[in-house]
Amino acid sequence: MGGIKKRLVRSLRIHYENACYHVICRGNARQRFFAGDADRSAFLSLLEKSGEIYQVEVLAYVLMDNHYLPVGEDPAGESAGIHAAFQYLLYQLLQPGA
């Protein structure tokens, strides 16, 4: 590569105590993420549960047809909490019958 180093990984996120984090998750090829109000209701229940499990406070959210945008606060400032909460949410959403 002629001495040129390619950047293959992104920089680590810096986490601060009581910081707010904005997350976006979009459907593949911008496909619909929510089929209707029942899906939105189920999503909100999972969002609340994931916040309780990982001690992340969900401050706000936007639900669009093809994506969602939660804003969360990890009071401890640990990357593991906010990351784990939203990974859990996504994992639960992708389960068959969810």
mmCIF file of the C-alpha atoms, coordinates in Angstrom:
data_MODEL
# 
_entry.id   MODEL 
# 
loop_
_atom_site.group_PDB 
_atom_site.id 
_atom_site.type_symbol 
_atom_site.label_atom_id 
_atom_site.label_alt_id 
_atom_site.label_comp_id 
_atom_site.label_asym_id 
_atom_site.label_entity_id 
_atom_site.label_seq_id 
_atom_site.pdbx_PDB_ins_code 
_atom_site.Cartn_x 
_atom_site.Cartn_y 
_atom_site.Cartn_z 
_atom_site.occupancy 
_atom_site.B_iso_or_equiv 
_atom_site.pdbx_formal_charge 
_atom_site.auth_seq_id 
_atom_site.auth_comp_id 
_atom_site.auth_asym_id 
_atom_site.auth_atom_id 
_atom_site.pdbx_PDB_model_num 
ATOM 1  C CA . MET A 1 1  ? 0.000   0.000   0.000  1.00 0.00 ? 1  MET A CA 1 
ATOM 2  C CA . GLY A 1 2  ? 2.951   2.267   -0.470 1.00 0.00 ? 2  GLY A CA 1 
ATOM 3  C CA . GLY A 1 3  ? 3.335   3.252   3.170  1.00 0.00 ? 3  GLY A CA 1 
ATOM 4  C CA . ILE A 1 4  ? -0.226  4.581   3.400  1.00 0.00 ? 4  ILE A CA 1 
ATOM 5  C CA . LYS A 1 5  ? -2.040  3.268   6.404  1.00 0.00 ? 5  LYS A CA 1 
ATOM 6  C CA . LYS A 1 6  ? -5.722  2.725   5.927  1.00 0.00 ? 6  LYS A CA 1 
ATOM 7  C CA . ARG A 1 7  ? -8.017  3.378   8.835  1.00 0.00 ? 7  ARG A CA 1 
ATOM 8  C CA . LEU A 1 8  ? -10.015 0.193   9.314  1.00 0.00 ? 8  LEU A CA 1 
ATOM 9  C CA . VAL A 1 9  ? -11.717 0.893   12.622 1.00 0.00 ? 9  VAL A CA 1 
ATOM 10 C CA . ARG A 1 10 ? -13.549 3.902   13.963 1.00 0.00 ? 10 ARG A CA 1 
ATOM 11 C CA . SER A 1 11 ? -12.268 5.880   16.913 1.00 0.00 ? 11 SER A CA 1 
ATOM 12 C CA . LEU A 1 12 ? -13.519 4.912   20.342 1.00 0.00 ? 12 LEU A CA 1 
ATOM 13 C CA . ARG A 1 13 ? -16.421 6.940   21.593 1.00 0.00 ? 13 ARG A CA 1 
ATOM 14 C CA . ILE A 1 14 ? -15.675 9.093   24.583 1.00 0.00 ? 14 ILE A CA 1 
ATOM 15 C CA . HIS A 1 15 ? -18.191 8.674   27.377 1.00 0.00 ? 15 HIS A CA 1 
ATOM 16 C CA . TYR A 1 16 ? -18.941 11.196  30.094 1.00 0.00 ? 16 TYR A CA 1 
ATOM 17 C CA . GLU A 1 17 ? -20.878 10.916  33.314 1.00 0.00 ? 17 GLU A CA 1 
ATOM 18 C CA . ASN A 1 18 ? -24.501 12.060  32.808 1.00 0.00 ? 18 ASN A CA 1 
ATOM 19 C CA . ALA A 1 19 ? -23.995 12.558  29.066 1.00 0.00 ? 19 ALA A CA 1 
ATOM 20 C CA . CYS A 1 20 ? -26.847 12.071  26.589 1.00 0.00 ? 20 CYS A CA 1 
ATOM 21 C CA . TYR A 1 21 ? -26.414 9.759   23.626 1.00 0.00 ? 21 TYR A CA 1 
ATOM 22 C CA . HIS A 1 22 ? -28.422 9.803   20.413 1.00 0.00 ? 22 HIS A CA 1 
ATOM 23 C CA . VAL A 1 23 ? -28.815 6.490   18.590 1.00 0.00 ? 23 VAL A CA 1 
ATOM 24 C CA . ILE A 1 24 ? -30.300 5.799   15.162 1.00 0.00 ? 24 ILE A CA 1 
ATOM 25 C CA . CYS A 1 25 ? -31.443 2.463   13.799 1.00 0.00 ? 25 CYS A CA 1 
ATOM 26 C CA . ARG A 1 26 ? -32.875 2.263   10.303 1.00 0.00 ? 26 ARG A CA 1 
ATOM 27 C CA . GLY A 1 27 ? -34.496 -0.649  8.509  1.00 0.00 ? 27 GLY A CA 1 
ATOM 28 C CA . ASN A 1 28 ? -32.503 -2.385  5.760  1.00 0.00 ? 28 ASN A CA 1 
ATOM 29 C CA . ALA A 1 29 ? -32.759 -0.501  2.472  1.00 0.00 ? 29 ALA A CA 1 
ATOM 30 C CA . ARG A 1 30 ? -35.000 1.953   4.373  1.00 0.00 ? 30 ARG A CA 1 
ATOM 31 C CA . GLN A 1 31 ? -37.716 -0.675  4.648  1.00 0.00 ? 31 GLN A CA 1 
ATOM 32 C CA . ARG A 1 32 ? -40.548 -0.105  7.089  1.00 0.00 ? 32 ARG A CA 1 
ATOM 33 C CA . PHE A 1 33 ? -39.527 -0.833  10.646 1.00 0.00 ? 33 PHE A CA 1 
ATOM 34 C CA . PHE A 1 34 ? -42.979 -0.570  12.204 1.00 0.00 ? 34 PHE A CA 1 
ATOM 35 C CA . ALA A 1 35 ? -46.025 -2.096  10.520 1.00 0.00 ? 35 ALA A CA 1 
ATOM 36 C CA . GLY A 1 36 ? -48.481 -0.258  12.776 1.00 0.00 ? 36 GLY A CA 1 
ATOM 37 C CA . ASP A 1 37 ? -49.375 0.933   16.247 1.00 0.00 ? 37 ASP A CA 1 
ATOM 38 C CA . ALA A 1 38 ? -49.094 -2.558  17.764 1.00 0.00 ? 38 ALA A CA 1 
ATOM 39 C CA . ASP A 1 39 ? -45.424 -2.708  16.668 1.00 0.00 ? 39 ASP A CA 1 
ATOM 40 C CA . ARG A 1 40 ? -44.800 0.755   18.093 1.00 0.00 ? 40 ARG A CA 1 
ATOM 41 C CA . SER A 1 41 ? -46.386 -0.217  21.406 1.00 0.00 ? 41 SER A CA 1 
ATOM 42 C CA . ALA A 1 42 ? -44.307 -3.400  21.630 1.00 0.00 ? 42 ALA A CA 1 
ATOM 43 C CA . PHE A 1 43 ? -41.180 -1.395  20.792 1.00 0.00 ? 43 PHE A CA 1 
ATOM 44 C CA . LEU A 1 44 ? -41.873 1.116   23.567 1.00 0.00 ? 44 LEU A CA 1 
ATOM 45 C CA . SER A 1 45 ? -42.290 -1.718  26.076 1.00 0.00 ? 45 SER A CA 1 
ATOM 46 C CA . LEU A 1 46 ? -38.920 -3.165  25.028 1.00 0.00 ? 46 LEU A CA 1 
ATOM 47 C CA . LEU A 1 47 ? -37.307 0.275   25.141 1.00 0.00 ? 47 LEU A CA 1 
ATOM 48 C CA . GLU A 1 48 ? -38.500 0.757   28.712 1.00 0.00 ? 48 GLU A CA 1 
ATOM 49 C CA . LYS A 1 49 ? -37.366 -2.750  29.703 1.00 0.00 ? 49 LYS A CA 1 
ATOM 50 C CA . SER A 1 50 ? -33.891 -2.318  28.200 1.00 0.00 ? 50 SER A CA 1 
ATOM 51 C CA . GLY A 1 51 ? -33.448 0.962   30.069 1.00 0.00 ? 51 GLY A CA 1 
ATOM 52 C CA . GLU A 1 52 ? -34.436 -0.677  33.355 1.00 0.00 ? 52 GLU A CA 1 
ATOM 53 C CA . ILE A 1 53 ? -32.173 -3.693  32.860 1.00 0.00 ? 53 ILE A CA 1 
ATOM 54 C CA . TYR A 1 54 ? -29.078 -1.667  31.975 1.00 0.00 ? 54 TYR A CA 1 
ATOM 55 C CA . GLN A 1 55 ? -29.847 1.371   34.166 1.00 0.00 ? 55 GLN A CA 1 
ATOM 56 C CA . VAL A 1 56 ? -30.030 3.754   31.231 1.00 0.00 ? 56 VAL A CA 1 
ATOM 57 C CA . GLU A 1 57 ? -32.543 6.575   31.348 1.00 0.00 ? 57 GLU A CA 1 
ATOM 58 C CA . VAL A 1 58 ? -34.388 7.007   28.062 1.00 0.00 ? 58 VAL A CA 1 
ATOM 59 C CA . LEU A 1 59 ? -34.969 10.753  27.825 1.00 0.00 ? 59 LEU A CA 1 
ATOM 60 C CA . ALA A 1 60 ? -36.708 10.961  24.463 1.00 0.00 ? 60 ALA A CA 1 
ATOM 61 C CA . TYR A 1 61 ? -37.430 8.996   21.326 1.00 0.00 ? 61 TYR A CA 1 
ATOM 62 C CA . VAL A 1 62 ? -38.844 9.385   17.835 1.00 0.00 ? 62 VAL A CA 1 
ATOM 63 C CA . LEU A 1 63 ? -40.517 6.507   16.034 1.00 0.00 ? 63 LEU A CA 1 
ATOM 64 C CA . MET A 1 64 ? -40.713 6.825   12.257 1.00 0.00 ? 64 MET A CA 1 
ATOM 65 C CA . ASP A 1 65 ? -42.012 4.206   9.850  1.00 0.00 ? 65 ASP A CA 1 
ATOM 66 C CA . ASN A 1 66 ? -38.530 3.115   8.773  1.00 0.00 ? 66 ASN A CA 1 
ATOM 67 C CA . HIS A 1 67 ? -36.347 4.034   11.769 1.00 0.00 ? 67 HIS A CA 1 
ATOM 68 C CA . TYR A 1 68 ? -36.219 4.997   15.423 1.00 0.00 ? 68 TYR A CA 1 
ATOM 69 C CA . LEU A 1 69 ? -34.130 7.540   17.307 1.00 0.00 ? 69 LEU A CA 1 
ATOM 70 C CA . PRO A 1 70 ? -33.811 7.116   21.073 1.00 0.00 ? 70 PRO A CA 1 
ATOM 71 C CA . VAL A 1 71 ? -31.868 9.524   23.289 1.00 0.00 ? 71 VAL A CA 1 
ATOM 72 C CA . GLY A 1 72 ? -30.503 7.965   26.439 1.00 0.00 ? 72 GLY A CA 1 
ATOM 73 C CA . GLU A 1 73 ? -28.449 8.942   29.444 1.00 0.00 ? 73 GLU A CA 1 
ATOM 74 C CA . ASP A 1 74 ? -26.010 6.611   31.140 1.00 0.00 ? 74 ASP A CA 1 
ATOM 75 C CA . PRO A 1 75 ? -25.662 8.162   34.612 1.00 0.00 ? 75 PRO A CA 1 
ATOM 76 C CA . ALA A 1 76 ? -22.494 6.175   35.355 1.00 0.00 ? 76 ALA A CA 1 
ATOM 77 C CA . GLY A 1 77 ? -20.832 7.363   32.158 1.00 0.00 ? 77 GLY A CA 1 
ATOM 78 C CA . GLU A 1 78 ? -19.936 3.811   31.223 1.00 0.00 ? 78 GLU A CA 1 
ATOM 79 C CA . SER A 1 79 ? -20.039 2.913   27.568 1.00 0.00 ? 79 SER A CA 1 
ATOM 80 C CA . ALA A 1 80 ? -21.162 -0.587  28.472 1.00 0.00 ? 80 ALA A CA 1 
ATOM 81 C CA . GLY A 1 81 ? -24.539 0.581   29.814 1.00 0.00 ? 81 GLY A CA 1 
ATOM 82 C CA . ILE A 1 82 ? -25.769 2.614   26.867 1.00 0.00 ? 82 ILE A CA 1 
ATOM 83 C CA . HIS A 1 83 ? -24.305 0.176   24.350 1.00 0.00 ? 83 HIS A CA 1 
ATOM 84 C CA . ALA A 1 84 ? -25.747 -2.880  26.078 1.00 0.00 ? 84 ALA A CA 1 
ATOM 85 C CA . ALA A 1 85 ? -29.205 -1.311  26.464 1.00 0.00 ? 85 ALA A CA 1 
ATOM 86 C CA . PHE A 1 86 ? -29.584 -0.574  22.771 1.00 0.00 ? 86 PHE A CA 1 
ATOM 87 C CA . GLN A 1 87 ? -27.969 -3.869  21.695 1.00 0.00 ? 87 GLN A CA 1 
ATOM 88 C CA . TYR A 1 88 ? -30.476 -5.707  23.888 1.00 0.00 ? 88 TYR A CA 1 
ATOM 89 C CA . LEU A 1 89 ? -33.323 -3.712  22.349 1.00 0.00 ? 89 LEU A CA 1 
ATOM 90 C CA . LEU A 1 90 ? -32.219 -4.509  18.811 1.00 0.00 ? 90 LEU A CA 1 
ATOM 91 C CA . TYR A 1 91 ? -31.655 -8.182  19.644 1.00 0.00 ? 91 TYR A CA 1 
ATOM 92 C CA . GLN A 1 92 ? -35.156 -8.471  21.119 1.00 0.00 ? 92 GLN A CA 1 
ATOM 93 C CA . LEU A 1 93 ? -36.688 -6.781  18.077 1.00 0.00 ? 93 LEU A CA 1 
ATOM 94 C CA . LEU A 1 94 ? -35.006 -9.214  15.722 1.00 0.00 ? 94 LEU A CA 1 
ATOM 95 C CA . GLN A 1 95 ? -36.256 -12.332 17.488 1.00 0.00 ? 95 GLN A CA 1 
ATOM 96 C CA . PRO A 1 96 ? -38.894 -14.314 15.570 1.00 0.00 ? 96 PRO A CA 1 
ATOM 97 C CA . GLY A 1 97 ? -42.343 -13.533 16.880 1.00 0.00 ? 97 GLY A CA 1 
ATOM 98 C CA . ALA A 1 98 ? -41.181 -10.355 18.601 1.00 0.00 ? 98 ALA A CA 1 
# 
